[in-house]
């Protein structure tokens, strides 16, 4: 970890500042989603949660999010567990895989978002 007090003049380049802003936005979205999902997890008996049910509840409560017309929650579209956004299955990455790239992404998630209970 970088100790800001160790430098006489702590500075950050604009590229790092932009990346920090993107990371903060991503982290905020994930934590907001986790906060919305948490009551559903605590009330379910099963180990796995159907994000579809959470998403439909969220759209009803916010009334601002809708399932795209070309998206069928039951088959064509899947939901991202980090932002609750609908997406085609080909644009999602399964985090259940043991493949090298997926393991790296899981490691990055664990380091960047240690607040998430289960990754």
N, C-alpha and C positions, 0 to 999 in steps of 0.2 A: 504494500500500500504506500502511496506517495504521501509523505509528511510535509504539508505546506509550511510548517514552521521551520523546516530544515533549510529553506532557501531564503536568501536575503530579499529577493524580489520574485515571489511566486507568480508565474504567468501561465497562460494557456493560449495556444494558437487558435485561430478562428475555426479551423477544421475540427479540432478536438472539441471546441465549444459547440459546434453544430452537432457532432456525434453525441455529445453529452445530452443535448436537448432532445435528440431522437430517442436515446436510451431512456431518458426520463419520461418521455411521452409513452413509450412502449411499456415501461414498468408501471406507470400510472394506469394504463388501460388494463394490464394484467391484474393488478391489485383490485381495481374496480370490479372486474369480471369475477375474481375470486370472492369478493365481498358479496356479490349478487348470488353466486352459486352456493356459498357456504350454508345458508339455511336449508337448501334442498338436500345437500349431502347429510346434514345433521338429522333430517327427518326421514331419510330413506333407510330401509332395512338392507337393501342390496349393496354390494361393494361398488358396483358401477352405476353411474348416473346417466340417464338419457338426456343429453344436452338439448335435444329437441323440445322436451317438456319445459326446461328452464328458459329456452329461447322464446317459446310461445308465451310463457308467463311474462317475460320481459317486454315483448312487443305489446302485450295487452296493457301492461302498466305504464309504459312510456308513450304508447300510441304514435311513436314517431318512426319506429323501425318496422319494415314490412319485408316479407319474403319476396325476393324478385320473382317476376312472372315466369322466367325461364328456369326457376329453381324448384325442384320437388324435394322437400325435406326428407321424404321417405326413401329416395333412391339417388336421384341425380346430384343433389347437393348435400354437403356435410357442413358441420359447424366447427369453427376453430375454437378450441378450448381456452384460448388466451384472450380473444377479443369478442367472441360469440358471433362473429361475422359469418354469413353463409358463403360457401365457396364450393367450386367443383372439386370432386375427389382428386382430380389430377393436379390441382394446385395446392394440395395439402401434404404434409410430411408426417408419416406415422412415427410416433415416438416409442412404439412398442418394439421396433426393430433393433437388432444388435449390429447392424451395418456400421462401418467406420464413421461415415458422415453423420449418422443419427446419434451415435454415441458422443461425438464431438458437440453436437447441438445440445444434447441433454446436459453435458458437462458445462457448457456456456450458460444454460438456463439455471443450473444449480448455483453457479457463481454469481450471475447477475440478479437472480431472483430467489435468494435463499428463503424469502418469506413464503413462497409457495410450499404448501404442506407436502403434496404428492406430485412428483413430476414423472 
